[in-house]
Amino acid sequence: MEAMQRREWFKKLASGVIGLGLVLVPLGAGIVFLLDPLRRGSQKRGFKRVASKEGLPLGVPRSFTVSGTRTDAWETAAEVPIGAIYLIRQPEEIQAFQVTCPHAGCFVDYDPANQRFLCPCHESSFNLDGSIKDPRSPAPRGLDRLEVKVQGSDVLVRYQEFRKGIREQIAGS
Amino acid sequence: MSRAADWLDHRTGYRPLLRKLLYEGIPGGARWRYVWGSTLVFTFTVQLLTGFFLWTAYSPSVQTAWESVYFIQHQMQLGWFVRGLHHYTSHAMVVLLAMHLLQVVLAGAYRPPREINWWLGLVLMAVVLGLGLTGYLLPWDERGYWATQVTTKILSIVPVVGPPLERLIVGGPVYGHHTLTRFFALHAGLLPALLVLVVVGHVALFRRQGVTHAKNPKGKSWFWPDQALLDGVASLVVLLVLVGLTLWAGPEKGFVFGSEAGAVLESPAEASQPSPSARPEWYFLSLYQFLKYFPGEMEIYGAVVIPSLIGGVFFLLPFLGRRGWGHAFCLTMTLAVMAGVMLLTLVAVREDQSNPLYQQGVLEAKRRAERVVELVHRQGIPPGGAVQLLRGDPQTQGPILFRNNCSSCHRWQGHDGTGVAVTEIREGETVLMEPRASDLAGFGSREWMGGLLRDPSAERYFGHTKHRDSLMARWSKTNLPLLSEEELETVVTFVLGQAGGPKESAANSERRAQGARIFAQGSSQGSQSCHLCHRLEHPDVPATGSVLAPDLTGYATREWLRGMIMDSSQPGYYGQGHSMPKFAERLTPQEIDLLVDWILGVESPRVLGSVRK
């Protein structure tokens, strides 16, 4: 009787283990497959001409489209819009800001009446130097500054995206 | 643990349900021959899982279907495995279905009171075949595209409803985006949902009626764990075979991990690209072969009528097998149909094996598939899709352009550029066509040009043209003895050195300067200089040149060859009256570039919007 029970128990165990193995092979492989995006880094970009220095009004931000090579899964597209930036010409320098809000990534508007940037999603507001204007803004940091180089009359910017929702400005998305 | 189970059971009553599911009595005991249904459920589960994962990466449109499948197969981690497993499991389902059907007929389990379950089984079989058919198109590669064309064309020959039905399935008058979205909706939506529903009904009815066993079975056992263990072991064997098939990359490579394993992905579909090796999946080969026996108007009998009649007989099996010799008839007929299917499949395979056109097509398709992957690795996939890479690839387009435009006069290693002899039919006989111009294989190489200088009248060069006895031929006859081999090679180095291309970049400048001297002044033994007839812009060559023969400035460079092809009678080439057509009038600039790059062996494929005008 005991031997029969042991046999029964063994059969159940074997069935269970086999059943688990049967599901694990397609499921496990599928999950590894699904995790593929985790091993892909974001694209590193160099400086790129965006505008002419002369075309920029003093102190007033203007948004520009940045184009470049976009690699999207299998597709490689040359010279397509990859994002936008604000450029502001100050007396001493030209500043560039990422247009997306560091809070949740919405496209920040320029509000000329109040000389500020205003996020249409959660009403974070920023000064023209990018710092937070209204301390009640949900944005954890000021607008993200991008590196700018001026060569002759050409304004070059190194376009980057940064992680949202944290205090530090860390490249990545 | 048990308290949590109690809590759950109290609220859901899962225990009696589970008991009912697991403790099914099996009169006569668990049997290996009862495993087929369970292995089918298992394989279908594998399909649902792998299918879902593939779904997360697949994009059904003409410009993205092949591309996303390429990405799955070659770039995503374990993509090749998930896709391979999905592919081979679909094959396994067809095999297991056949085994299951055979077992059911052998056991007489199609007879009353099991008619409805028999019919549900037939529905399941149709759905599984439908899944195979729709899935075959989704990668949008050559074989899927052409094989599926045949299927939908067959549909269109059905009287009255055929043409509109075909258009509804194809989603338009020709294959395109909506063909893919519709096939995908069927493949990943309607058909699997239908399959799940019918399987639930099928299994529920089976549980109600139980296994079909011998009249007075001895003993009894339970599904759990007796039959479950057998089912599990059988499914495990199936899985191991499938994993093996997925890892098997052919006899040369053996078992491999990586994108060379798994299911084949041919090159992206192109309506203008012949694909003589396109065949349906093996389990449709019998139907494909059957069609060959029905000429012309009779096609509908082979494609629709007879297969439908056989299906209809299977539908009526429960009534036919009820009494007397009925069961024997049903069994015989099932075995006969299966044997017929196997025989037709075998004949189809054998015919292909002995068909040189098919074999050539297989090699070509394989070459194109490898080529497109090579191009993608080199330059990425443009937004217009991978097919553009092949359209802009000299190695792919060059031979075809050469065959269609050049090969009635020129040859390429004696053939038409694509490896086929140039023939014509005269008085019913296929005869080799005489070339009327040079053989261009190797044009621009030292070997080719050296050969030209040594014997311009050879068949490979001007032998078939009016230049056969030209000044060049006479020059060669009288001057060759006055030139050392070394000097001749030096001139070749100098002339081809202008290209500065991959072929001549190594030649040193001293040698070229020497070559320029011989070109301009002749050899040390007093051979006539080339400069007497040919112009060539170079500091060491006098600017005043004769125009008796082609200007060799930039000879065998892309620019030179482009000019030659566009209009060989223009100044600097062969002059008025040259018999070669002006291809500037017949080919687009892009086509000429493709031809030039292929002839010169330049490895710089271009991406084009469209090659044709």
Interface residues (C-beta under 8 A of the other chain):
Chain A: E8 K11 K12 A14 S15 I18 G19 G21 L22 V23 V25 P26 L27 A29 G30 V32 F33 L34 L35 D36 R39 T71 A73 W74 E75 T76 A77
Chain B: F42 T45 V46 L49 T50 F52 F53 T56 A57 T64 E67 S68 Y70 F71 Q75 M76 Q77 L78 G79 F81 V82 L85 W224 P225 D226 A228 L229 G232 V233 S235 L236 L239 V243 V376 Q379 G380 I381 P382 P383
